[in-house]
Amino acid sequence: MAWGGKKYDAIVIGGGHNGLVAAAYLGRAHRRVLVVEARDHLGGAATTGEISPGYHASSVAHLLEAFPRRIERELKLGRHGLRYAARDVPTIALDRDGRHLLLPRSRKEFAAFSARLPKDAAAYRAYLARLQAFAALLAPLFAERPPKSGDAEALQRLLRRIVWRAELSGGRTMRRLMRMLPESIGDLLDADFESPLLKGVLAFDATLGGGEGPYAPGTAFRAICREAMRMQGQGARLPVGGMGAVVDALAAAVSAQRGEIRVGARVARIIIEDGAVAGVELEDGSAIRAPLVVSSAGPRATMLDLLGAPRLETGPVTQLRSPVPRGAVAKVNLALEGRPEFTGLAPELYGARLIVSPSLEELDHASAVFRQGGFASDPVMEIIVPSIADATLAPQGHHVVSILVHYTPYEIEQGWQSRREVFVQRVVRALEHYAPGIGDIMVAGEILTPPDIENKYGLAGGDWHQGDIRLDRLFGFRPAASFGRYGTSVPGLYLCGAGSHPGGGVTGLPGLLAVETIIEEMPAGKTRQRNEEEPA
């Protein structure tokens, strides 16, 4: 039966940013779409929350780095209210002695960088050029659908494009990339650089979000993947109003296409009739019918919990039942009754992306403590003071601080309930090294451990990436070869979340690419249903 007297061409499970992107693009393709979100708010981990009355911060993700211009333009997000408080946010490695290091973005900044690190300047330029050349080979692959499994011709076309791009870059780039794949970022940086601070910040970027230490094999490849994903975007940006503003604009784009959104509507199961999708049933027992269901929930939750393992073959079930990755990052949001003062940092740089990762040794130590189920006494962190650029986030003269704490375990000895206060104290104490007195102006705070992120925002295991960042878990192998192109073995059921290609982060690409697959495989005639209230 229809819900509320209406019929839908498609139902999107989950109102995170990928689900909303998918719904908006389905609307552009003239499908009548319903988005059902289990929680009472949209956005998943890309939301803006209230720390304390009057103080707001991006709840988990806090920078927009890889969101494609294409999505922003095609969905007219600017018309729907998306604005930026800051663009091209710089990265600064904080130094305990106040001799902070700005990663250069211009000739002027590179001149200052060279004066500070004369022995590393040329090596840094060469490293960046090599990293960008490798990432340029992969970046187009992240922006397009993987070839169909078993489609030899499509695979050949893909390989030809890769080889062609490699030849255009001199022919040696591909061979160098192949040699780099198994390397650790730590060994690579030790071979090229002298500055502990520079090595620390570069390795931080290669490991953030995962549990591997800087000397783990394959972490050099993670650095390439991160750069390739950044190439999808328009530089690090801070949306006005926090990350929730991106979701608000996407929701408005869905509504502009006559799509509907329901929050507090948890799906209990996906309805299958005659071997194909027929809709969903909610926990309250109501059924909503549609010949197409697109799920931004995790692949495991979608296929095993909502669909059911008996409907799948043994191979895919085994692949989906492999251990869920556990998150390795906590989020701490602080409300301050004044502006923090960073020793040795020019006030015009207070709004930068500030990295606390003093050396490879300290990063490696933090990862070792993490693997033993603890957190380091000197945590490594990414800090943003978004209210410097966006005054809407806090009362006048007051500020908020947004912190990602790397190498925070999902499970901890004695449990998080008894260790939360110690954890926060260590974070604040570490901040005091760089911004003395910050604890004295702190009026409220929020901590989200990996279990909190899982429970509050629906990210399985609290893992941002929703799957390993390894070569055998990317592209057409993500989340598994059986589901590597968004479709499933059940006609009408597709995946569009972070667990699918190209992966996590606020990019919208899984939603966009899933819809491109749907349009190719399910022409409008197969999914279009006319609303009973609409004229013929």
Secondary structure by P-SEA (a helix, b strand, c coil): cccccccccbbbccccaaaaaaaaaaaaaccbbbbbbcccccccccbbbbccccccccccccccccccaaaaaaacccccccccccccbbbbbcccccccccccccaaaaaaaaaaccccaaaaaaaaaaaaaaaaacaaaaacccccccaaaaaaaaaaaaaaaaaaaccaaaaaaaaaccccaaaaaaaccccaaaaaaaaaaacccccccccccaaaaaaaaaaaaaaacccbbbccccaaaaaaaaaaaaaaacbbbbccccccbbbbccccccbbbccccccccccbbbbccccccccccccccccccaaaaaaaacccccccbbbbbbbbcbbbbbcccccccccccccccccaaaaaaaaaaaaaccccccccbbbbccccccccccccccbbbbbbbccccccccccccccaaaaaaaaaaaaaaccccccccccccccccaaaaaaaccccccccccccccccccccccccccccccccccccbbbbcccccccccccaaaaaaaaaaaaacccccccccccccccc
